[in-house]
Amino acid sequence: MHANKSIIVCMILLIIIVFLLYSMIYSSNDNSIKTEDEFYNISNIEESKTNINEIQTNADARSNYVAENEIIFEWKIEIPKIELVANIAEGTNKEVLDYYVGHFESTKRRHGNIVLAAHNRGYPVNYFSRIKDLEIGDKIYYTYNEFKQCYKLVSKEIIKDTDFTKLEDTNEDTITLITCVENEPSFRRCIVGKK
């Protein structure tokens, strides 16, 4: 009888040890970097209000996950002539533009037409405050992880705020910068650079 109790106690201890080991392994794997499918999947957003709140309140995390299931380590724009160096984040809403240069989500991140927007005055950061000073031939440097590209400015124009043709994709590598026009709320300043 005493031997049976010893066996039962040993079995219970063994089960507890296995459970603790499993918990330790599971929790260490849980700290690994999540893919976009796990973190920012549209179907997950529709199913879980918790995920929606997390994503909406954490702009940094939102900008770190992209459609290709990769983490953005470096996403920035540099324009030496106007001493601009700025990080880029996904989206063009106020929360993004108050801290970053925003990327129009429907446009490319590497080849094709990369379209970016930023404030030019009156906000916490005004990264495009001096793009009106750029001239044809000025250089724009764009980095997206390992993709690095130098563009030369080929056009400057003022467009209507309803003109969405500048968001269309192009066959050649293009970067398009868009900002408001001072005291002209119906117009946008549009700078285009090509490889």
C-alpha positions in Angstrom: 0.0 0.0 0.0 2.8 2.3 0.9 4.6 1.5 -2.4 1.4 2.4 -4.3 1.3 5.8 -2.7 4.9 6.4 -3.6 4.3 5.5 -7.2 1.3 7.9 -7.3 3.3 10.7 -5.8 6.1 10.1 -8.3 3.6 10.1 -11.1 2.1 13.4 -9.9 5.5 15.0 -9.6 6.5 13.8 -13.1 3.3 15.3 -14.5 4.0 18.6 -12.8 7.6 18.7 -14.0 6.5 18.0 -17.6 3.8 20.7 -17.4 6.4 23.2 -16.0 8.9 22.4 -18.8 6.1 22.7 -21.4 5.1 26.0 -20.0 8.6 27.3 -20.0 9.2 26.3 -23.6 5.8 27.6 -24.8 6.3 31.0 -23.1 9.8 31.4 -24.6 8.4 30.7 -28.1 5.6 33.2 -27.4 8.2 36.0 -27.1 9.3 35.5 -30.7 8.5 38.1 -33.3 5.0 37.7 -34.7 4.4 37.7 -38.4 1.9 40.1 -39.9 -0.6 37.2 -40.3 -0.5 36.8 -36.5 -0.4 40.5 -35.6 -2.1 42.5 -38.3 -4.3 40.2 -40.3 -7.5 41.8 -41.6 -9.6 38.7 -40.7 -8.2 38.8 -37.2 -9.1 42.4 -36.9 -12.7 41.7 -37.9 -12.9 38.9 -35.3 -11.2 40.5 -32.4 -11.9 44.0 -30.9 -8.8 43.5 -28.8 -6.6 43.3 -31.8 -8.3 46.4 -33.3 -7.6 48.4 -30.2 -4.0 47.3 -30.0 -3.3 48.2 -33.6 -5.1 51.5 -33.5 -3.3 52.7 -30.3 0.2 51.5 -31.3 1.2 53.4 -34.5 4.8 52.2 -34.2 3.8 48.5 -34.2 1.3 49.2 -37.0 4.1 50.7 -39.2 6.5 47.8 -38.4 4.4 45.1 -40.2 4.0 45.1 -43.9 2.2 43.0 -46.6 5.2 40.8 -47.3 5.3 39.5 -43.7 8.6 41.2 -43.0 9.6 43.6 -40.3 10.8 47.0 -41.3 14.2 47.7 -39.8 14.8 50.9 -41.8 12.3 52.9 -43.8 13.3 56.5 -44.4 13.7 59.4 -46.8 16.7 61.8 -47.1 16.9 65.0 -49.1 20.3 66.6 -48.5 19.5 69.9 -50.1 16.8 70.7 -47.5 18.6 68.8 -44.7 15.7 66.3 -44.4 16.1 62.9 -42.8 12.8 61.3 -41.7 11.4 57.9 -40.8 8.5 56.7 -42.8 5.4 54.9 -41.5 2.5 53.2 -43.1 -0.6 55.3 -43.7 -1.4 59.0 -44.1 -3.8 59.6 -41.2 -3.1 62.4 -38.6 -1.6 60.0 -36.0 1.0 58.9 -38.5 1.8 62.3 -40.0 2.2 63.9 -36.6 5.4 61.8 -36.2 6.5 60.4 -39.5 6.4 60.9 -43.3 3.4 58.8 -44.3 3.3 56.2 -47.0 0.1 55.9 -49.1 -0.8 52.3 -48.5 -2.1 51.6 -52.0 1.3 52.5 -53.5 4.6 50.6 -53.9 7.3 50.3 -51.3 10.1 49.3 -53.7 9.8 49.5 -57.5 7.1 51.5 -59.2 5.6 54.6 -57.8 6.3 55.2 -54.1 4.0 58.0 -52.8 4.7 59.8 -49.5 3.0 62.6 -47.6 3.9 64.9 -44.7 2.9 68.1 -43.1 4.6 71.3 -44.0 3.6 73.6 -41.1 1.6 73.9 -38.0 2.1 70.3 -36.6 4.4 68.6 -34.2 6.7 67.7 -37.2 6.6 69.3 -40.6 9.0 67.2 -42.6 7.9 68.7 -46.0 8.2 72.3 -44.9 11.0 73.0 -47.4 10.1 70.8 -50.4 8.9 73.8 -52.2 12.6 74.9 -52.3 13.6 71.8 -54.3 14.7 72.2 -57.9 14.8 70.0 -61.0 17.8 67.6 -60.6 17.9 67.6 -56.8 18.5 64.2 -55.2 16.0 62.3 -53.0 17.3 59.1 -51.2 14.8 56.4 -50.2 15.5 53.4 -48.0 13.3 50.5 -47.4 15.3 47.8 -45.6 17.8 46.5 -48.1 16.2 48.5 -51.0 18.1 51.8 -51.4 17.3 54.1 -54.3 18.4 57.6 -55.4 15.9 59.6 -57.4 16.4 62.9 -59.2 13.6 65.5 -59.1 12.0 65.7 -62.5 8.8 67.8 -61.8 7.2 70.2 -59.4 3.6 71.1 -59.7 0.4 72.1 -57.8 -2.5 69.8 -58.2 -6.1 69.7 -57.0 -6.7 67.8 -53.7 -9.1 65.6 -55.8 -6.4 64.6 -58.3 -5.5 61.0 -57.4 -3.6 60.3 -60.6 -0.3 60.9 -58.8 -1.1 57.7 -56.7 -1.2 55.5 -59.8 1.7 53.0 -60.4 4.4 53.7 -62.9 6.5 51.4 -65.1 9.7 53.2 -64.0 11.0 53.7 -60.4 9.3 56.9 -59.2 9.0 58.7 -55.9 6.2 61.2 -55.4 6.0 63.6 -52.4 2.7 65.3 -51.6 2.0 68.1 -49.1 -0.5 70.9 -48.7 -0.1 74.3 -50.3 0.0 77.1 -47.8 -3.3 79.0 -47.5 -4.8 76.9 -50.4 -6.7 74.0 -48.8 -8.0 72.7 -52.2 -4.5 72.2 -53.6 -1.5 70.0 -53.0 2.2 70.5 -53.8 3.5 67.5 -55.7 7.2 66.7 -56.2 8.2 63.8 -58.5 11.6 62.1 -58.7 12.7 59.3 -61.0 15.6 56.9 -60.9 
